Structure formats: structure tokens, C-alpha cells
């Protein structure tokens, strides 16, 4: 059965260095099979964003991955 793993990452966006770090980090997570589902601003001035990622995982045990 297919389930999803999720990750939440927060990044600064105030300057080019922070934006480059965000791009590099998301590229690394993408290489690990994650895809960005959404990106939202998490500060009033837009200086931080939070990215929500997911990837499919195969679970052999039918009880694995079920919500409590």
C-alpha cells in the first residue's frame, strides 16, 4: 500500500544568500524523492516561508501508516 511521508521546512527569504540556501535545500530534498506541496509566508513581512513536502512510501504491513 502507498502512504506519504511529510516534512516541514522553514526558510529565511530576506536576501539572496537565504534564497539560494532555500533553493539548494529543496533541490536536495527533491533528489531524495520529496515534492513541494505548498509554500506559505510565516511572517508578517514575508521574511520567512514554510515549505510543506511529501513523498510516497511503500508499506508492506497493512497496519503501518494508519492514523491513530
GULO-271819 format. One record per atom (N, C-alpha, C, O): residue number from 0; residue in one letter; atom name; x, y, z. Coordinates in steps of 0.05 Angstrom, whole numbers, always signed. Atoms other than C-alpha are relative to their C-alpha. Example, Ala and Ser with C-alpha at 12.3 -4.5 7.8 and 13.67 -1.06 7.14 Angstrom:
2
+-----+------+------+--------+--------+--------+
:  nr : rest : atom :      X :      Y :      Z :
+-----+------+------+--------+--------+--------+
:   0 :    a :    N :    +18 :    -24 :     +0 :
:   0 :    a :   CA :   +246 :    -90 :   +156 :
:   0 :    a :    C :    +18 :    +24 :     +0 :
:   0 :    a :    O :    +39 :    +24 :    +13 :
:   1 :    s :    N :    -16 :    -24 :     -1 :
:   1 :    s :   CA :   +273 :    -21 :   +143 :
:   1 :    s :    C :    -15 :    +22 :    +14 :
:   1 :    s :    O :     -5 :    +44 :    +18 :
+-----+------+------+--------+--------+--------+
//
This chain:
68
+-----+------+------+--------+--------+--------+
:  nr : rest : atom :      X :      Y :      Z :
+-----+------+------+--------+--------+--------+
:   0 :    x :    N :    +17 :    -23 :     +0 :
:   0 :    x :   CA :     +0 :     +0 :     +0 :
:   0 :    x :    C :    +18 :    +25 :     +0 :
:   0 :    x :    O :    +40 :    +25 :    +11 :
:   1 :    x :    N :    -16 :    -25 :     +2 :
:   1 :    x :   CA :    +25 :    +71 :    -14 :
:   1 :    x :    C :    -10 :    +19 :    +21 :
:   1 :    x :    O :    -34 :    +24 :    +24 :
:   2 :    x :    N :     +5 :    -21 :    -19 :
:   2 :    x :   CA :    +29 :   +122 :    +41 :
:   2 :    x :    C :    +18 :    +23 :     -6 :
:   2 :    x :    O :    +35 :    +21 :    -24 :
:   3 :    x :    N :    -17 :    -23 :     +5 :
:   3 :    x :   CA :    +61 :   +190 :    +45 :
:   3 :    x :    C :    +15 :     +8 :    +26 :
:   3 :    x :    O :     +4 :     +6 :    +48 :
:   4 :    x :    N :    -16 :    -12 :    -21 :
:   4 :    x :   CA :   +117 :   +218 :    +89 :
:   4 :    x :    C :     -1 :    +30 :     -5 :
:   4 :    x :    O :     -2 :    +39 :    -28 :
:   5 :    x :    N :     +1 :    -29 :     +2 :
:   5 :    x :   CA :   +115 :   +292 :   +103 :
:   5 :    x :    C :    +22 :    +13 :    +15 :
:   5 :    x :    O :    +32 :     +3 :    +36 :
:   6 :    x :    N :    -20 :    -16 :    -13 :
:   6 :    x :   CA :   +166 :   +344 :   +121 :
:   6 :    x :    C :     -8 :    +29 :     -1 :
:   6 :    x :    O :    -22 :    +37 :    -20 :
:   7 :    x :    N :     +6 :    -28 :     -1 :
:   7 :    x :   CA :   +160 :   +417 :   +140 :
:   7 :    x :    C :    +27 :    +15 :     +5 :
:   7 :    x :    O :    +41 :     +9 :    +24 :
:   8 :    x :    N :    -26 :    -14 :     -1 :
:   8 :    x :   CA :   +219 :   +464 :   +128 :
:   8 :    x :    C :     -6 :    +30 :     +0 :
:   8 :    x :    O :    -23 :    +40 :    -15 :
:   9 :    x :    N :     +4 :    -29 :     -1 :
:   9 :    x :   CA :   +224 :   +539 :   +145 :
:   9 :    x :    C :    +26 :    +13 :    -10 :
:   9 :    x :    O :    +48 :     +4 :     -2 :
:  10 :    x :    N :    -23 :    -14 :    +11 :
:  10 :    x :   CA :   +270 :   +587 :   +108 :
:  10 :    x :    C :     -3 :    +30 :     +3 :
:  10 :    x :    O :    -25 :    +40 :     +3 :
:  11 :    x :    N :     -1 :    -29 :     +2 :
:  11 :    x :   CA :   +291 :   +659 :   +112 :
:  11 :    x :    C :     +0 :     +8 :    -29 :
:  11 :    x :    O :    +10 :     -7 :    -46 :
:  12 :    x :    N :     +1 :    -10 :    +28 :
:  12 :    x :   CA :   +278 :   +700 :    +49 :
:  12 :    x :    C :     +8 :    +29 :     -3 :
:  12 :    x :    O :     +1 :    +42 :    -22 :
:  13 :    x :    N :     -6 :    -28 :     -1 :
:  13 :    x :   CA :   +308 :   +767 :    +67 :
:  13 :    x :    C :    +22 :     +8 :    -20 :
:  13 :    x :    O :    +23 :    +32 :    -27 :
:  14 :    x :    N :    -22 :     -8 :    +18 :
:  14 :    x :   CA :   +368 :   +764 :    +20 :
:  14 :    x :    C :     +6 :    -23 :    -19 :
:  14 :    x :    O :     -5 :    -45 :    -17 :
:  15 :    x :    N :     -6 :    +20 :    +21 :
:  15 :    x :   CA :   +398 :   +727 :    -39 :
:  15 :    x :    C :    +13 :    -25 :    +11 :
:  15 :    x :    O :     +9 :    -47 :     +1 :
:  16 :    x :    N :    -14 :    +23 :    -12 :
:  16 :    x :   CA :   +441 :   +682 :     +5 :
:  16 :    x :    C :    -21 :    -19 :    +12 :
:  16 :    x :    O :    -19 :    -43 :     +9 :
:  17 :    x :    N :    +21 :    +17 :    -12 :
:  17 :    x :   CA :   +379 :   +657 :    +43 :
:  17 :    x :    C :    -17 :    -13 :    -22 :
:  17 :    x :    O :    -25 :    -37 :    -20 :
:  18 :    x :    N :    +15 :    +11 :    +22 :
:  18 :    x :   CA :   +341 :   +647 :    -23 :
:  18 :    x :    C :    +15 :    -23 :    -13 :
:  18 :    x :    O :     +4 :    -43 :    -21 :
:  19 :    x :    N :    -17 :    +21 :    +11 :
:  19 :    x :   CA :   +399 :   +607 :    -51 :
:  19 :    x :    C :     +1 :    -25 :    +17 :
:  19 :    x :    O :     -1 :    -47 :     +8 :
:  20 :    x :    N :     +0 :    +23 :    -19 :
:  20 :    x :   CA :   +402 :   +564 :    +12 :
:  20 :    x :    C :    -27 :    -15 :     -2 :
:  20 :    x :    O :    -27 :    -40 :     -2 :
:  21 :    x :    N :    +26 :    +13 :     +3 :
:  21 :    x :   CA :   +327 :   +550 :     +4 :
:  21 :    x :    C :     -1 :    -16 :    -25 :
:  21 :    x :    O :    -10 :    -39 :    -25 :
:  22 :    x :    N :     +0 :    +14 :    +26 :
:  22 :    x :   CA :   +335 :   +531 :    -69 :
:  22 :    x :    C :    +17 :    -25 :     +2 :
:  22 :    x :    O :     +9 :    -47 :     -7 :
:  23 :    x :    N :    -18 :    +23 :     -3 :
:  23 :    x :   CA :   +394 :   +485 :    -53 :
:  23 :    x :    C :    -12 :    -22 :    +17 :
:  23 :    x :    O :    -11 :    -45 :    +11 :
:  24 :    x :    N :    +12 :    +19 :    -18 :
:  24 :    x :   CA :   +358 :   +452 :     +5 :
:  24 :    x :    C :    -23 :    -14 :    -13 :
:  24 :    x :    O :    -26 :    -39 :    -10 :
:  25 :    x :    N :    +22 :    +12 :    +13 :
:  25 :    x :   CA :   +295 :   +440 :    -35 :
:  25 :    x :    C :     +9 :    -19 :    -22 :
:  25 :    x :    O :     -4 :    -39 :    -28 :
:  26 :    x :    N :    -11 :    +18 :    +20 :
:  26 :    x :   CA :   +337 :   +410 :    -91 :
:  26 :    x :    C :     +9 :    -26 :    +12 :
:  26 :    x :    O :     +5 :    -47 :     +1 :
:  27 :    x :    N :    -10 :    +24 :    -14 :
:  27 :    x :   CA :   +369 :   +362 :    -41 :
:  27 :    x :    C :    -24 :    -18 :     +8 :
:  27 :    x :    O :    -23 :    -42 :     +4 :
:  28 :    x :    N :    +24 :    +15 :     -8 :
:  28 :    x :   CA :   +301 :   +341 :    -14 :
:  28 :    x :    C :    -14 :    -12 :    -24 :
:  28 :    x :    O :    -24 :    -34 :    -23 :
:  29 :    x :    N :    +12 :    +11 :    +25 :
:  29 :    x :   CA :   +275 :   +333 :    -85 :
:  29 :    x :    C :    +15 :    -24 :    -10 :
:  29 :    x :    O :     +3 :    -43 :    -19 :
:  30 :    x :    N :    -17 :    +23 :     +8 :
:  30 :    x :   CA :   +333 :   +286 :   -101 :
:  30 :    x :    C :     -6 :    -24 :    +18 :
:  30 :    x :    O :     -2 :    -47 :    +10 :
:  31 :    x :    N :     +7 :    +22 :    -19 :
:  31 :    x :   CA :   +310 :   +245 :    -40 :
:  31 :    x :    C :    -28 :     -9 :     -5 :
:  31 :    x :    O :    -38 :    -26 :    +10 :
:  32 :    x :    N :    +27 :     +9 :     +7 :
:  32 :    x :   CA :   +241 :   +238 :    -72 :
:  32 :    x :    C :    -22 :    +17 :    +10 :
:  32 :    x :    O :    -46 :    +10 :     +6 :
:  33 :    x :    N :    +21 :    -17 :    -10 :
:  33 :    x :   CA :   +203 :   +294 :    -38 :
:  33 :    x :    C :     -8 :    +20 :    -21 :
:  33 :    x :    O :     +8 :    +28 :    -38 :
:  34 :    x :    N :    +10 :    -22 :    +17 :
:  34 :    x :   CA :   +160 :   +344 :    -75 :
:  34 :    x :    C :    -13 :    +21 :    +18 :
:  34 :    x :    O :    -25 :    +15 :    +38 :
:  35 :    x :    N :    +11 :    -22 :    -15 :
:  35 :    x :   CA :   +138 :   +412 :    -51 :
:  35 :    x :    C :    -30 :     +0 :     -6 :
:  35 :    x :    O :    -39 :     +0 :    -29 :
:  36 :    x :    N :    +29 :     -1 :     +2 :
:  36 :    x :   CA :    +63 :   +413 :    -37 :
:  36 :    x :    C :    -10 :    +29 :     +1 :
:  36 :    x :    O :    -28 :    +37 :    -13 :
:  37 :    x :    N :     +9 :    -28 :     -4 :
:  37 :    x :   CA :    +57 :   +485 :    -14 :
:  37 :    x :    C :    +23 :    +16 :    +13 :
:  37 :    x :    O :    +40 :     +5 :    +27 :
:  38 :    x :    N :    -18 :    -18 :    -14 :
:  38 :    x :   CA :    +98 :   +545 :     +8 :
:  38 :    x :    C :    -17 :    +24 :     +9 :
:  38 :    x :    O :    -31 :    +36 :     -7 :
:  39 :    x :    N :    +15 :    -22 :    -11 :
:  39 :    x :   CA :    +68 :   +597 :    +54 :
:  39 :    x :    C :    +18 :    +19 :    +16 :
:  39 :    x :    O :    +37 :    +10 :    +28 :
:  40 :    x :    N :    -15 :    -20 :    -16 :
:  40 :    x :   CA :    +94 :   +661 :    +85 :
:  40 :    x :    C :     -7 :     -4 :    +29 :
:  40 :    x :    O :    -31 :     -8 :    +36 :
:  41 :    x :    N :     +5 :     +4 :    -28 :
:  41 :    x :   CA :   +102 :   +652 :   +160 :
:  41 :    x :    C :     +9 :    +24 :    +17 :
:  41 :    x :    O :    +13 :    +21 :    +41 :
:  42 :    x :    N :     -6 :    -24 :    -14 :
:  42 :    x :   CA :   +119 :   +723 :   +178 :
:  42 :    x :    C :    -16 :    +23 :    -13 :
:  42 :    x :    O :    -22 :    +22 :    -36 :
:  43 :    x :    N :    +16 :    -23 :    +10 :
:  43 :    x :   CA :    +82 :   +789 :   +170 :
:  43 :    x :    C :    +13 :    +14 :    -23 :
:  43 :    x :    O :     +0 :    +24 :    -41 :
:  44 :    x :    N :    -14 :    -14 :    +21 :
:  44 :    x :   CA :   +136 :   +819 :   +126 :
:  44 :    x :    C :    +10 :    -18 :    -22 :
:  44 :    x :    O :    +24 :     -8 :    -40 :
:  45 :    x :    N :     -9 :    +19 :    +21 :
:  45 :    x :   CA :   +149 :   +757 :    +84 :
:  45 :    x :    C :    +29 :     -8 :     +2 :
:  45 :    x :    O :    +40 :    -19 :    -17 :
:  46 :    x :    N :    -28 :     +6 :     -3 :
:  46 :    x :   CA :   +219 :   +748 :   +112 :
:  46 :    x :    C :     +5 :    -30 :     +6 :
:  46 :    x :    O :    +28 :    -39 :     +6 :
:  47 :    x :    N :     -3 :    +29 :     -5 :
:  47 :    x :   CA :   +206 :   +674 :   +127 :
:  47 :    x :    C :    -23 :    -14 :    -15 :
:  47 :    x :    O :    -46 :     -5 :    -16 :
:  48 :    x :    N :    +21 :    +17 :    +12 :
:  48 :    x :   CA :   +168 :   +620 :    +89 :
:  48 :    x :    C :     +3 :    -29 :    +10 :
:  48 :    x :    O :    +25 :    -37 :    +18 :
:  49 :    x :    N :     -1 :    +28 :     -8 :
:  49 :    x :   CA :   +150 :   +549 :   +107 :
:  49 :    x :    C :     -9 :    -16 :    -24 :
:  49 :    x :    O :    -29 :    -10 :    -37 :
:  50 :    x :    N :     +6 :    +18 :    +23 :
:  50 :    x :   CA :   +151 :   +494 :    +54 :
:  50 :    x :    C :     -9 :    -26 :    +11 :
:  50 :    x :    O :     +3 :    -37 :    +30 :
:  51 :    x :    N :    +11 :    +26 :     -7 :
:  51 :    x :   CA :   +110 :   +431 :    +61 :
:  51 :    x :    C :     +6 :    -19 :    -22 :
:  51 :    x :    O :     +0 :    -14 :    -46 :
:  52 :    x :    N :     -9 :    +19 :    +20 :
:  52 :    x :   CA :   +137 :   +370 :    +26 :
:  52 :    x :    C :    -12 :    -27 :     +6 :
:  52 :    x :    O :    -20 :    -33 :    +28 :
:  53 :    x :    N :     +9 :    +28 :     -4 :
:  53 :    x :   CA :   +114 :   +298 :    +15 :
:  53 :    x :    C :    +15 :    -18 :    -20 :
:  53 :    x :    O :    +26 :     -9 :    -40 :
:  54 :    x :    N :    -10 :    +20 :    +18 :
:  54 :    x :   CA :   +139 :   +234 :    -16 :
:  54 :    x :    C :    -15 :    -26 :     +6 :
:  54 :    x :    O :    -23 :    -31 :    +28 :
:  55 :    x :    N :    +14 :    +26 :     -3 :
:  55 :    x :   CA :   +107 :   +166 :    -28 :
:  55 :    x :    C :    +19 :    -20 :    +12 :
:  55 :    x :    O :    +43 :    -20 :     +7 :
:  56 :    x :    N :    -15 :    +22 :    -12 :
:  56 :    x :   CA :   +130 :   +107 :    +13 :
:  56 :    x :    C :    -18 :    -25 :     -2 :
:  56 :    x :    O :    -42 :    -23 :     +1 :
:  57 :    x :    N :    +14 :    +25 :     +2 :
:  57 :    x :   CA :   +111 :    +35 :     +4 :
:  57 :    x :    C :     +2 :    -14 :    +27 :
:  57 :    x :    O :    +24 :    -17 :    +38 :
:  58 :    x :    N :     +1 :    +14 :    -26 :
:  58 :    x :   CA :    +89 :     -1 :    +67 :
:  58 :    x :    C :    -11 :    -27 :     -4 :
:  58 :    x :    O :    -33 :    -30 :    -14 :
:  59 :    x :    N :     +8 :    +27 :     +4 :
:  59 :    x :   CA :    +85 :    -76 :    +67 :
:  59 :    x :    C :    -21 :     -9 :    +20 :
:  59 :    x :    O :    -40 :    -23 :    +13 :
:  60 :    x :    N :    +18 :     +8 :    -22 :
:  60 :    x :   CA :    +48 :    -84 :   +134 :
:  60 :    x :    C :    -25 :    +17 :     -3 :
:  60 :    x :    O :    -24 :    +41 :     -3 :
:  61 :    x :    N :    +25 :    -15 :     +4 :
:  61 :    x :   CA :    -26 :    -65 :   +126 :
:  61 :    x :    C :     -6 :    +18 :    +24 :
:  61 :    x :    O :    -22 :    +36 :    +21 :
:  62 :    x :    N :     +6 :    -17 :    -24 :
:  62 :    x :   CA :    -26 :    -35 :   +197 :
:  62 :    x :    C :    +19 :    +24 :     +1 :
:  62 :    x :    O :    +14 :    +44 :    +15 :
:  63 :    x :    N :    -19 :    -23 :     +0 :
:  63 :    x :   CA :    +34 :    +11 :   +183 :
:  63 :    x :    C :    -13 :    +24 :    -14 :
:  63 :    x :    O :    -28 :    +21 :    -33 :
:  64 :    x :    N :     +9 :    -25 :    +13 :
:  64 :    x :   CA :    +19 :    +83 :   +166 :
:  64 :    x :    C :    -28 :     +9 :     +6 :
:  64 :    x :    O :    -36 :    +31 :     -4 :
:  65 :    x :    N :    +27 :     -9 :     -6 :
:  65 :    x :   CA :    -51 :    +86 :   +193 :
:  65 :    x :    C :     +0 :    +21 :    +21 :
:  65 :    x :    O :    +16 :    +20 :    +40 :
:  66 :    x :    N :     +3 :    -21 :    -20 :
:  66 :    x :   CA :    -71 :   +148 :   +231 :
:  66 :    x :    C :    -11 :    -12 :    +26 :
:  66 :    x :    O :    -28 :    -31 :    +25 :
:  67 :    x :    N :    +10 :    +10 :    -26 :
:  67 :    x :   CA :    -83 :   +136 :   +305 :
:  67 :    x :    C :    -28 :     +8 :     +5 :
:  67 :    x :    O :    -39 :     +1 :    +26 :
+-----+------+------+--------+--------+--------+
//
